[in-house]
Amino acid sequence: MKNLFSSPPFLQKERPFVLVKAFTIASLIVMLAATIFIAALNAHWVRNLLLEKSKEYNSLLVENLNHQIFLRFAAPVAFKYGEIKLREPEQSRLLDAVITSTLHSFHVEMVNIYGTDNIIGYSFDKEQVGREDAGGVMYEQAMQKETTSKLIQKGSFLELLFWFPEETKIVTFAPLVQEMQLSRHEEKEVIGVIEIVRDISHDYQQVFRLQGMIVASCAGVMGLLFIVLRFVVKQGERIIEERAEERLRLEEKLRKAAHLSAIGEMTAGVSHEIRNPLGIIKSSAQLMKKKMDKLEVHSTIPDIIIEESQRLNNIITDFLDFARPRQADLRPCDINDIINKNLSFLETQIQDQEIIIHKAFHDHLPGISADPDMLYQAFLNILLNCFQSVGKNGAITIVTDYDARRVFISFADNGPGIDEDTLEKIWTPFFTTKDTGTGLGLGIVKNIIEAHNGTIRISNGKPTGAVVDIALPI
């Protein structure tokens, strides 16, 4: 009994396609997410490295500035004036000259020098001079001989969110120490604090460009990978669909074969049982006809019985030929000779119907290994169908040709052709459009051709008529 809850065949066929597509998309998403995560992690690492290098760079600048201030300003001023007073114009100009020359071309935006009382004594911004308690926590740490740095970033919310601010500056507070020591064991005295502000926006923009290039390249690679995967999936889907369709065709053929096999066995059994009493009926009618001829009794009944018995015997023969096709007795034969024998046998019918036969036989057609009697029967059935199709004054064209592997035979008539519905059912056993006949003629022809490992195809010609194409292996 059929399972009512089983999936329809088309759903069973679609499920692997959906799984393959889902796997492809999921793989792409995972790889893209992993790539973006790695790119962001890499960019974050580069930013941290840039910050550390900037801190080290500022520390070196401060150390060099400390040395230059002490060597070129503090020592000479103390020697000349006895004490340092930055409010004095001359001392202020000298310090400004020392700092400017030391920090030239280092992209330093601001320098502030604090005294030990947390009052700005020198600044690039003259308005900042004299400002009290401006250092904050970083000033206190510098007074404890600790150099500290921090980033100052400015930009919109999105710029700060995605780590590419419009402006990035690094601020460093470092102790200003007295380089000369009065004794070997005495620590260097902190005489102030130096604050420098350096603009590193360009460096951060370079990092952002690097991050953008990484993400763009990853996106490009992932897009290319997606295209390749999509192509592979499409090819796989096409192959799976073709195999599924082929499987369905094979299953349909097997189903039809099993059905025909059952019909064939039944037909062969019934035909065999009918043939024995039919032979008795025919022989009895012949005997009765002889006795009536001796008694000079005139009656057509025995002739009718004999004729109908013969017709019934021919039908039974068709059933048996279709149900139990005999094995081909292969031997060398010439296709052109077989067709010529068919035409010779049908010469009377050709003349009666005034049918024109056009022959286009290849002069050097190679011989094939086949059963000439079976091919004779197949070609005879095809020609009889052509005669019935064209009627009187029709025309039939017979062409033979070959290539490296096969011999081709084509029968074309100028009849009305075959409608599409009939063409679809033309190989169905017992299907016929005639008032008489069993509908097994073309089935027997197909069995004969396939017994020779050949192929047969029936189609409509142009502009009219039907065409039967046969190919047999050389």
C-alpha positions in Angstrom: 0.0 0.0 0.0 1.3 3.4 -0.9 2.5 5.5 2.0 0.2 8.6 2.1 2.7 10.5 4.3 5.8 10.0 2.0 7.2 13.1 0.3 6.2 13.7 -3.4 9.0 12.8 -5.9 9.6 16.4 -6.8 10.1 17.3 -3.2 12.6 14.4 -2.7 14.4 15.7 -5.8 14.5 19.3 -4.5 15.7 18.5 -1.0 19.4 17.9 -1.9 19.4 21.0 -4.1 18.2 23.1 -1.1 20.7 21.5 1.2 23.6 22.2 -1.2 22.5 25.8 -1.7 22.1 26.3 2.1 25.5 24.8 2.7 27.0 27.2 0.1 25.4 30.3 1.5 26.2 29.3 5.1 29.8 28.6 4.1 30.0 32.0 2.4 28.6 33.8 5.5 30.9 32.0 7.9 34.0 32.7 5.7 33.0 36.3 5.2 32.4 36.8 8.9 35.7 35.1 9.7 37.5 37.2 7.2 36.0 40.5 8.4 36.8 39.5 12.0 40.4 38.7 11.1 40.7 41.9 9.1 39.3 43.9 12.1 41.6 42.1 14.5 44.6 42.8 12.3 43.6 46.5 11.9 43.2 46.7 15.7 46.6 45.2 16.2 48.1 47.6 13.7 46.5 50.5 15.6 47.8 49.3 18.9 51.2 48.9 17.4 51.0 52.4 15.9 50.1 53.8 19.4 53.0 52.1 21.0 55.4 53.3 18.4 54.0 56.8 18.7 54.5 56.7 22.5 58.1 55.5 22.0 58.6 58.2 19.4 57.2 60.9 21.7 59.4 59.6 24.6 62.5 59.9 22.4 61.4 63.4 21.3 60.9 64.4 24.9 64.3 62.9 26.0 66.1 64.7 23.2 64.2 67.9 23.9 65.1 67.6 27.6 68.8 67.2 26.7 68.7 70.1 24.3 66.9 72.4 26.8 69.4 71.6 29.5 72.4 71.7 27.3 71.5 74.8 25.2 69.3 76.7 27.5 69.3 75.8 31.2 73.1 75.6 31.6 74.0 78.7 29.6 71.2 80.8 31.2 72.1 79.7 34.7 75.8 80.5 34.0 75.0 83.9 32.5 72.1 85.1 34.6 72.4 83.0 37.7 68.8 81.9 37.5 66.1 81.0 35.0 63.3 83.4 34.5 61.1 82.5 31.5 59.2 85.8 31.9 62.3 87.5 30.7 61.9 88.2 26.9 65.5 87.2 26.1 65.3 83.9 28.0 61.9 83.1 26.5 63.2 83.8 22.9 66.3 81.6 23.6 64.1 78.7 24.9 61.7 79.1 21.9 64.6 78.9 19.5 66.0 75.8 21.2 62.6 74.0 21.2 61.7 75.1 17.6 65.1 73.9 16.2 64.9 70.7 18.1 61.4 69.8 17.1 61.6 71.1 13.5 60.0 68.7 10.9 58.6 66.3 13.7 55.0 67.4 13.3 54.7 68.6 16.9 51.6 70.7 17.2 52.0 72.0 20.8 54.7 72.1 23.5 54.0 73.2 27.1 56.6 73.3 29.9 55.3 73.3 33.4 57.2 74.4 36.5 57.3 72.4 39.7 54.3 74.5 40.9 52.1 73.2 38.0 52.1 76.5 36.2 52.8 76.7 32.5 56.0 78.6 32.0 56.4 78.1 28.2 53.9 77.2 25.5 53.6 77.5 21.7 50.3 79.1 22.5 51.3 82.3 24.4 47.9 82.6 25.9 48.6 79.4 27.9 51.6 80.9 29.6 50.9 81.4 33.3 47.9 79.0 33.4 47.8 77.2 36.8 46.9 73.6 37.6 46.6 72.7 33.9 48.5 69.4 33.9 46.0 67.2 35.8 46.8 63.6 36.7 49.3 63.2 33.9 51.3 66.1 35.3 51.4 64.4 38.8 52.6 61.2 37.2 55.4 63.1 35.4 56.5 64.7 38.6 56.9 61.1 39.9 59.3 60.5 36.9 56.7 58.5 34.9 56.2 59.2 31.2 52.5 58.8 30.1 50.7 59.3 26.8 47.1 59.4 25.7 45.1 59.7 22.4 42.8 62.5 21.7 40.4 61.8 18.8 37.8 64.1 17.2 35.1 63.2 14.7 31.5 62.3 14.1 29.8 59.5 15.9 30.2 57.1 12.9 33.9 58.0 12.5 34.6 57.3 16.2 32.4 54.1 16.0 34.4 52.7 13.1 37.7 53.9 14.3 38.6 56.3 11.6 38.3 59.8 13.4 38.8 62.9 11.5 41.6 64.1 13.9 43.9 62.0 16.1 46.6 63.4 18.4 48.9 61.9 20.9 49.7 63.8 24.1 52.8 62.9 26.2 53.7 64.2 29.6 57.3 63.6 30.6 59.5 64.8 33.5 62.0 67.6 32.7 65.1 66.5 34.7 68.3 68.1 35.7 70.9 66.2 33.8 73.9 67.3 35.9 74.2 65.5 39.3 76.0 66.8 42.3 77.0 63.3 43.4 77.1 59.9 41.8 74.5 58.4 44.1 72.0 61.3 43.9 69.0 60.8 41.6 68.3 63.3 38.8 66.1 66.1 40.1 62.8 66.8 38.4 62.7 70.5 37.6 59.5 70.6 35.6 57.2 68.7 33.2 57.2 68.7 29.4 54.0 68.2 27.5 54.1 67.7 23.8 51.1 67.2 21.4 51.8 65.5 18.1 49.3 65.1 15.2 49.2 61.5 14.0 46.0 61.8 11.9 47.9 60.9 8.8 49.2 57.7 10.3 45.8 56.7 11.5 44.3 57.4 8.0 47.0 55.1 6.6 45.9 52.4 9.0 42.2 53.0 8.0 43.2 52.8 4.3 45.0 49.5 5.1 41.9 48.2 6.9 39.7 49.3 3.9 42.0 47.6 1.5 42.0 44.4 3.6 38.2 44.4 3.8 37.8 45.2 0.1 40.3 42.5 -0.9 38.6 40.0 1.4 35.2 41.0 0.0 36.6 40.6 -3.6 38.1 37.2 -2.8 34.8 36.2 -1.1 32.8 37.4 -4.1 35.0 35.5 -6.5 34.8 32.4 -4.2 31.0 32.8 -4.1 30.9 33.0 -7.9 33.0 29.9 -8.2 30.9 28.1 -5.5 27.7 29.2 -7.2 29.0 27.9 -10.6 30.0 24.6 -9.0 26.6 24.3 -7.3 24.8 25.1 -10.5 26.8 22.5 -12.3 26.2 20.0 -9.5 22.5 20.9 -9.5 22.4 20.4 -13.3 24.1 17.0 -13.0 21.9 15.9 -10.2 18.8 17.0 -12.1 19.9 15.1 -15.2 20.6 12.0 -13.2 17.2 12.3 -11.4 15.5 12.7 -14.7 17.4 9.8 -16.1 16.5 7.7 -13.1 12.8 8.6 -13.5 13.1 7.7 -17.2 14.7 4.4 -16.3 12.1 3.7 -13.7 9.3 4.5 -16.2 11.0 2.1 -18.7 11.3 -0.6 -16.1 7.7 -0.1 -15.2 6.6 -0.3 -18.8 8.9 -3.3 -19.4 7.4 -5.1 -16.4 3.9 -4.3 -17.6 4.7 -5.4 -21.2 6.4 -8.5 -19.9 3.2 -9.5 -18.0 1.1 -8.7 -21.1 3.5 -10.7 -23.2 3.4 -13.7 -21.0 -0.3 -13.6 -20.9 -0.6 -13.1 -24.7 1.9 -15.9 -25.5 0.0 -18.3 -23.3 -3.4 -17.4 -24.7 -2.1 -17.3 -28.3 -0.6 -20.8 -27.9 -3.8 -22.2 -26.5 -5.8 -20.6 -29.4 -3.5 -21.8 -32.1 -4.1 -25.5 -31.6 -7.9 -25.5 -31.9 -7.6 -22.9 -34.7 -5.5 -25.3 -36.7 -8.1 -28.0 -36.2 -10.8 -25.6 -37.3 -8.8 -24.6 -40.4 -8.0 -28.2 -41.4 -11.6 -29.3 -40.8 -12.9 -26.5 -43.1 -10.4 -27.6 -45.8 -11.5 -31.2 -45.4 -15.2 -30.1 -45.6 -14.5 -28.1 -48.8 -12.9 -31.1 -50.5 -15.9 -33.3 -49.7 -18.3 -30.7 -50.9 -16.4 -30.3 -54.1 -16.7 -34.1 -54.7 -20.5 -33.9 -54.0 -20.6 -30.9 -56.2 -22.2 -28.9 -53.4 -21.5 -25.2 -54.0 -21.0 -23.1 -50.8 -18.7 -20.3 -49.7 -18.8 -21.2 -46.0 -15.7 -23.4 -46.0 -13.7 -20.7 -47.9 -14.8 -18.0 -45.3 -13.8 -20.3 -42.5 -10.4 -21.0 -44.0 -9.8 -17.2 -44.8 -10.8 -16.0 -41.3 -8.8 -18.8 -39.7 -5.7 -17.7 -41.7 -6.4 -14.0 -40.6 -6.7 -15.1 -37.0 -3.5 -17.1 -37.3 -1.7 -14.0 -38.6 -2.9 -12.0 -35.6 -1.7 -14.7 -33.2 1.6 -14.7 -35.0 1.9 -10.9 -34.4 1.2 -11.5 -30.8 3.8 -14.1 -30.4 6.4 -12.1 -32.4 5.9 -9.2 -30.1 5.6 -11.1 -26.8 8.5 -13.5 -27.6 10.9 -11.8 -30.0 13.3 -14.3 -31.5 17.0 -14.0 -31.3 18.7 -12.4 -34.3 20.7 -14.9 -36.5 23.6 -12.5 -37.2 25.4 -12.9 -40.5 26.9 -10.5 -43.1 24.2 -8.8 -45.2 23.7 -5.7 -47.4 21.0 -3.2 -46.4 20.4 -2.1 -50.1 19.8 -5.7 -51.2 17.2 -6.2 -48.4 15.3 -3.0 -49.3 15.4 -4.0 -53.0 13.8 -7.4 -52.1 11.1 -5.6 -50.2 10.3 -3.4 -53.2 10.3 -6.4 -55.5 7.8 -8.1 -53.3 5.6 -5.0 -53.2 5.9 -4.3 -56.9 2.3 -5.2 -57.6 0.9 -3.0 -54.8 3.2 -0.1 -56.0 1.8 -0.3 -59.5 -1.8 -0.6 -58.3 -1.5 2.5 -56.1 0.7 4.3 -58.6 3.2 5.1 -55.9 6.5 6.7 -56.9 9.6 5.3 -55.2 12.6 7.6 -54.9 15.8 5.7 -54.0 19.0 7.4 -52.9 21.2 4.4 -52.0 24.8 4.9 -51.2 26.9 3.0 -53.7 29.5 1.9 -51.2 27.4 1.2 -48.2 29.4 -1.1 -45.8 28.0 -4.5 -44.9 26.6 -5.1 -41.4 26.2 -8.2 -39.2 22.4 -8.7 -39.0 19.6 -11.1 -39.5 18.3 -10.3 -43.0 14.9 -12.0 -42.5 14.2 -9.9 -39.4 15.3 -6.7 -41.2 13.2 -7.7 -44.2 10.1 -8.0 -41.9 10.9 -4.7 -40.2 11.4 -2.8 -43.5 8.3 -4.5 -45.0 6.1 -3.2 -42.0 7.5 0.3 -42.4 6.8 0.3 -46.2 3.3 -1.0 -45.7 2.6 1.8 -43.2 4.0 4.3 -45.8 1.7 2.9 -48.5 -1.3 3.3 -46.2 -0.3 6.9 -45.3 0.2 8.2 -48.9 -2.7 6.4 -50.5 -2.9 6.5 -54.3 -0.4 8.6 -56.4 1.9 9.1 -53.4 5.6 9.2 -53.2 8.1 7.5 -50.9 11.8 8.4 -50.6 14.3 5.8 -49.3 17.8 7.0 -48.4 20.8 4.9 -47.1 24.1 6.4 -45.8 26.8 5.7 -43.2 29.5 7.2 -41.0 32.4 5.6 -39.2 30.2 3.6 -36.8 26.7 3.3 -38.2 24.5 2.7 -41.3 21.5 5.0 -41.7 18.2 4.1 -43.4 15.5 6.7 -43.9 11.9 6.2 -45.1 10.1 9.4 -45.9 6.6 9.8 -47.4 4.5 12.7 -48.6 1.4 11.8 -46.6 -0.5 13.9 -44.1 2.0 13.2 -41.3 1.2 12.2 -37.7 -0.5 14.4 -35.2 1.3 15.1 -31.9 -1.0 13.0 -29.7 -0.6 10.0 -31.9 3.2 10.6 -32.1 3.5 10.3 -28.3 1.6 7.0 -28.2 3.0 5.5 -31.4 5.2 2.9 -29.6 2.5 1.9 -27.2 1.5 -1.7 -27.7 -2.0 -2.4 -29.1 -2.4 1.3 -30.0 -3.6 1.8 -33.5 -5.5 4.5 -35.6 -6.7 1.9 -38.1 -10.0 0.1 -38.3 -8.2 -3.2 -38.5 -4.9 -4.4 -37.1 -3.5 -5.2 -33.7 -1.3 -2.1 -33.1 1.8 -4.3 -32.8 3.4 -3.7 -36.1 5.7 -0.8 -35.1 6.3 -2.5 -31.7 7.6 -5.6 -33.6 9.8 -3.3 -35.8 11.2 -1.6 -32.7 12.0 -4.9 -31.1 13.8 -6.1 -34.3 15.9 -2.9 -34.5 16.8 -3.0 -30.8 17.7 -6.7 -31.2 20.4 -5.4 -33.6 21.6 -2.8 -31.1 20.2 -0.1 -33.4 17.9 2.9 -32.9 14.6 4.0 -34.6 12.9 7.3 -34.5 9.6 8.5 -36.1 9.0 12.2 -36.7 7.1 14.5 -39.0 8.8 15.7 -42.2 8.9 19.1 -43.7 6.6 20.4 -45.1 4.4 17.2 -44.9 4.7 13.5 -44.4 6.3 11.2 -41.8 10.0 10.2 -41.6 11.3 6.9 -40.1 15.1 7.1 -39.3 16.9 3.9 -38.4 20.6 3.6 -37.4 22.3 0.2 -37.2 25.9 -0.4 -36.0 28.5 -1.4 -38.6 
